[in-house]
Amino acid sequence: VFFASAAPRIRYPHIYGIDLSSPSELIAYKRTVDEIAIHIGAEKVIFQELDDLIDACRQAAPSDHTARETQDFEVGVFSGQYVTPVPDGYFVHLERVRGESKKIKMIENARSAVANSSAGPEEIKMATNGAEVKDDGSVVASGPLHAGNMPVVNGNHSPLPNAKRKRTLEETEKPKRTMDISMHNQDDFEVED
């Protein structure tokens, strides 16, 4: 099997409206042509060269159109060089945002697999300990929680599991307003021994 593409390898995200996959999910990301062939099960993979694609687009433009000679094309998905400046850290931020969305789905899937008795070791670890998002957007199972890797809340590493809320006399009556019980109010809780 030979695979020929009329486009160059797509190795970078598109940042102008089309939400292409995370770079780590693109087949050509950090892979050589030979590695891509192996990955897709082909004997050989042939991609068009970027300069040839640009020349073909210029030749296809009407003869009186400025694209024939001076047009710069947006080729960031192929080269990583975009026509507008991209702020430092933008792609890392984008990967983390995508990873956070993916993390929720992966934890739900892991819990479902555990409930259906079809989970592998990584899914069991993820269902038990949760997941983390790496800088490249990949999601991995978290290690077991202990004092060394507890989440930091208000500068405090104390665990929240097995916590019981402190009650005041006023709170035993019907609440007059709702109360925020989010993580930043950790000091409202005391840990049972």
N, C-alpha and C positions, 0 to 999 in steps of 0.2 A: 504494500500500500504506500503510495506517494501522496503527500498532501501539499498542494500549492495554494498560496494565499495571494490575492490581488492587493493586499495591504501589507505594510510592515508589521512587525510584532507589536502588539499593544502591551506595553509594560508599565504604564503609569495611569493614574486616575484622571478622569475628565472633570474639570472643576467649573465648567461653565453651563451647568444645567442638566447634563445627562449624568446620572449617578451610576457610573461604572463600578464594577466590583472593587473591593479593596485590592490594592496591588498584590498582596500576598495570595489572593484568590485567582489572579490572572495567570494563565498557563505560561506566558512568556516572562513573568516576573522573575528576575535573577536566574534565568535558565538560558543555556546556549541552544542553538538550533538542534544540535544532536540530542540534548537532554529533553527538548520538547518532543522530538520524534519518539523517543523511548516512552515518554509520559503518555502520549496518545496512541502508542502502538503502531506507529508508522515506520517504514524503513528509512524514509527521507522526508524532510519538511523543507519547503522552499517559500520564502517570503519575498515580496517585492521590496526593493531598496527605497528608502524615504526620498532620496533625490529623484529617483525615477517617478515616484508617485507625484511629487510636486511638478516635475516637468510635464507629466501627462495632464494634470489639471490645468496648467498654463496653456498647453496646446489645445485643450478642449474649449477654452474661453473664446468668445467671439473675437475676431481680429481687431476690432476697434475698442476692446475692453482693456483697461489698465492691468488686469490680472496677468495678461500675457508677459509683461516685462517686470512689473514692480510689486505685484501682490505678495505679501507675506501671509502664509497660511498658518492656521492654528494646528500645530503638530505635536502638542504637549503629550498626548497619549502615546505617541511613538518615541519621543526623544526626552521627555521630562523637561523640556524648555518651553515655557508658556509665553504668550504674547503680552500678558500683564504680569506684574510682579506678584509673587506668592510670598506672603510673610513667613519668616522663619517659624517653625513649629506648627504650621498650619496642617500639614499632612499627619503629623503625630497626633494632633488634636482630633482630626477627622477619624483617624483609625481608632482612637480610644472611644469616641462617641459611637461609632459603628460597633465596636467591640462590646460596649455596655449593652446595646440592644441585643446583640447576638448572645451575650452571657445569660440574659433572662431566659431566652428560648432554650439554650443548652441545659440550664439547670432544670427547667420544666421537663424537657425531654429525658434527662437523667432520672428525675424522680418518677416519671411515668415508666421508664424501663425497669426501675427497681420494683415498682408496684406490680409490674407484669412479670416479674422474675426473669427478665431477659437482659439485665444490666451486666456489663463487663466491669472489670476492676476500676477503670477511669470513671465510668458513669456512677458507680457506687461511691467513689471518693468525692465526685462532684455533688451528688445528691446529699451526701453526709456533711461535707465541709464547705460547700459553695464553690465559687469560681472566681478567678482573677483575670483581668484584662492586661495583657502585656502592651508595651509601647507600639508594637507592630499591629495591634488590634486582635491578635490571636487570644483565644480564651482557653485557659488551662484550669484544671481542678486545683483548688486551694489545699494546702497542707492542713493537718489537724491544728485546731486553735490551742495555743498555750501562751503563757505570759510573754514569750519572745515575739509572737506575731499577732497579738490581739490588735484589733483596730484601735486607733487612737481617737478618743472622743474627749474634747475639752482638755487635751493634754494628759489625759488619764488612761492608763492601760487596763483598768479593772474590768473584768468580764461582766456582761449583762445576763448571761444565762442563769437560771434559777434565781432571778431577782424578784423581790417583792416590793411593791410600792409602799412608801411610808404614807400613812393616813393621818390626817389631822382631824380634830373634832368637827370642824366646819364641813369637811368632806363627807362625813357620815350622813349628812342631810342631803336632800335632793340638790344636785348641782345647779347653780344659778347661771353658769356659763360653761362652754366647752373648755377643756384643758388640753394643751399641747403636750403629747406624751412622746414626742420624737426623741431621737438620739441626743440632741443637744441638751435635753433635760435629764441627763443621766443621774445627776445628784439627787433626783427625786426618788431614787431606788436604793435599796440596801441589799447586799448579797447575803443569802442564807448560808450558814456554815454547814 
